[in-house]
Amino acid sequence: MTADRPAEPLFELPDELAIDTGVARRIIAEFIRGQLRQAGFERALLGLSGGIDSGLVAYLVAEAIGPERLLCVLMPYRTSSPASRADAEEVVRRLGCASTVVDISPLVDGYFGGGAGPGALGATGPAADPLRRGNLAARMRMAVLYDHSVTWGGLVVGTGNKTESLIGYTTVFGDSACAFNPIGDLYKSQVRQLAAAVGVPEAIIAKAPSADLWPGQTDEAEGGFSYPALDRLLYWMVDKRRNHEELVGLGFDSAVVERVEPHGRRDPLQDLSRRRRDRTVRPAAGARGFRTARDRRGQLSGQARRRASDDSRSATARRIEPGTRERDALVRGRVPDSLARRRGERPERRPRPHRFRVD
C-alpha cells in the first residue's frame, strides 16, 4: 500500500499576511451593520461575478445581516465565461439569498456596436479594444446596481481588495464606486484565507482570479504578476514602510520594486476624499493581533479622525479655522477664549466688570 499524499493547498499564503479569520469576521460584520445603520438601511446588494472577491463579500454580508436582506445581481456580458455564472449561481444557492440576472450586452453594445448593428459610437465603435469594452462593462454593471438599489431598498456593497486598490487595478466609477467596501483592507492572499474560513466554494477559491472583462482574461496574466508575491511586496512596502534598499535586502527583485513602487507608495486612503475613506474597514492589523492608531483610522468617523489628527500635532503647527462668532470677535481685535483653547493657547486675561449689588 502507498501512503496517502497530503492534499495540495488551495492557495499560497505568505506567513506575514496570515490573519486571525475569526477576529476579521467579527470586525467586518460590525462594520457592515454599522454602515447600514448609519445610512438608515436594512438591506444590501452587490454584483456577484462568480469570483472570489464578490463571493466572499456575499458570504460576509449574509453572515452580518442575514441572507434574506441580501440581493446578488448577476450581470454577464455576451463574452462572459459560463463557468463564472455557474459559480455565482452556486453561491446564491448555498446562501439562500435573493438574486436576479441582468444581461449587460445590450448596454455595452448599444454604445460600441458589435451586436446586431452599429452602436451609438458609430463606425469606429466595433474596433474598440477589449480594455475599453471592459471598462465600460464595469461602469454599466455599477449603473445597474445603483438602479436596483432603489427597487431593493439597500446599499451597494463594494467587492474590491487592497491589492487591486494599491496598484490601481480598478475601474473608476465602475467596480470602485460603492457605498462601502468590507474587504478594502484585505490583500488578495488574505481574501483567499478568509474565503476558505467562511465556506466559499473551493472551486472559486482555487481558480485563477479574473475580472471576466474578455474571454480568457485573468488578473495575473494581464498584470504580469502573481498575487502572493505582489501581496508580500506591498505588505512590506506599504504596511511596514520599507524603502527601496530595504526591500531589495529582503530578497525582492529591484526591477519589480521599481515597477510597483509608484503605486504602492501611494496610500489610497489618503487619495480618496474623507467621505470615501470612512467606507472601508481596516480589519487586517487587528486580525494579526495588534492595532495601531493608523490601522484604526478607517473605522473612525471623519470628525473623530480630524480630532485625533489635531491632537497629534504641535500647537504651533495646527491650523484652526475660527467659527462665525469667533471671526466677529477677531474683527473687533479680540481672540475668543474658545478659539484660543482649540489652538492650544492660553486665553487672554481681561478685567472683569465690577458687579454692584442692588438692595
Sequence and secondary structure as in RCSB ss.txt:
>XXXX:A:sequence
MTADRPAEPLFELPDELAIDTGVARRIIAEFIRGQLRQAGFERALLGLSGGIDSGLVAYLVAEAIGPERLLCVLM
PYRTSSPASRADAEEVVRRLGCASTVVDISPLVDGYFGGGAGPGALGATGPAADPLRRGNLAARMRMAVLYDHSV
TWGGLVVGTGNKTESLIGYTTVFGDSACAFNPIGDLYKSQVRQLAAAVGVPEAIIAKAPSADLWPGQTDEAEGGF
SYPALDRLLYWMVDKRRNHEELVGLGFDSAVVERVEPHGRRDPLQDLSRRRRDRTVRPAAGARGFRTARDRRGQL
SGQARRRASDDSRSATARRIEPGTRERDALVRGRVPDSLARRRGERPERRPRPHRFRVD
>XXXX:A:secstr
         SS   GGG   HHHHHHHHHHHHHHHHHHHT SEEEEE  SSHHHHHHHHHHHHHH GGGEEEEE 
  TTS HHHHHHHHHHHHHHT EEEE   HHHHHHHH  SSS BTTBTTGGG  HHHHHHHHHHHHHHHHHHHHH
HHTEEEB    HHHHHHT S TTTTT  SBBTTTT  HHHHHHHHHHHT  HHHHHS     SSTT  HHHHHT 
 HHHHHHHHIIIIIS   HHHHHHTT  HHHHHHHHHHHTS HHHHS HHHHTTB   HHHHTT   TTTTGGGS
 HHHHHHHHHHHS GGG      HHHHHHHHTT   HHHHHHTT               
